[in-house]
Amino acid sequence: MKSAGAVASLAALAQESRLEIFRRLVQRGPEGMPAGEIAAALAIAKPTLSFHLAHLERAGLARARRDGRSILYSADFDAIAALVGFLYENCCGTATSCAPPRRKR
């Protein structure tokens, strides 16, 4: 991932509603979810949701696919991996690994 792509992804996530939508899509996994279900779960008006989903799509963080009469949205896990990789790219200079310890749940 190049800097411009990382900036676009981070900018898309730097808005509260989009971050919540994105987190919901990540939780749902690759199967995704219909826009109406996202709108209901987050109490977001459908036109507003469409605006935010389009923004996430342009940033490469979400994908839309048709399933019959519905459009399902899902997180783009390859894009997420690329963004995280970019953020860790120069981590700790020459150390072999500097990933943060896993959080206990």
N, C-alpha and C positions, 0 to 999 in steps of 0.2 A: 504494500500500500504506500502511496506517495502522500506527502504532507497535505496536499489539497484535498484528497479523499478523506483523510483523517479529520481535517478541519470541518468538512461538510458533515461528516457523521457526528462529530461532537457538537456542532452547532445545532443539528437536528434534535439531539438529546438534551440540549440546554433549555428546554421549555417543559414546564411541569406536566402538561397534558400529554405531550408526545412521549415523555419519559415513562409515564404511567401506561400508555398504550403499548409502548415497546416492551416494557416489563411484563405486561399481560401476554403479549405474543410469545415472548421467550418462555414464560411459564407453560403455555399451551403446547409448545413444541412444534415439530415440523408439520403436523397435521393442520395447524392454524385454526382460525375461527372466523365466523361471518361477522361482517361489520355491525349488523344489528345487535349481535350478542356483546360485542365490545362496547357499543354505545350504551346498552342497558347496564352492563356491569360497572361502567365508569360514570354513568349519568351525564353523558355528553350528547348534545344534539347531533343528529346525523350529518347535517351540512358541516358542522364544526369538525366532526370526526373525519369526514372525507378530506377536508383541508389538511388535517394532521397526518392522516395515512398517506396522502400524496407527498407530503414533505418527507416522511420516512422512506417512501419508495424512491424519491429523487436522490436521497442521501445513500441509497443502496442498503438500507437496514431492514427493509420489509419487502415482501413480495405479495402480489395478488394473483390468484388463479380462479378461474371459473369452475364451479361445481354445479352443474345443472343451471338453475336460475339464480343461484347464490354466488357471491364472490367471497372467497376465503382469503384471509390475510395471515401471513406467517412471518416470523423473524427470519432473516437471512443469516443462518449460522456461519456460513463461510465468511461473510462480511464481518461478523462479530469477531471471529477468530483472527481475521486480517487486522482489524482495529486493535485488538489486544496485543497481537504480535508487534504491530507498529509501536505501541506505547512501551513495550518491553524491549524493543530493538537494541537500545544502547544502555540497557539497565546495568548498573554496577560496573561500568567500564569493561574490564577484561575478565571479570568473574564468570565462571561457567554457568551459574544459575543464581538468580536473585529473586525468584518468585516469592511473593509474600506467603507466610504460613496460612494454611487453610483455616477459616473461621470455624469455631465450634458452633453447632446449632442448638 
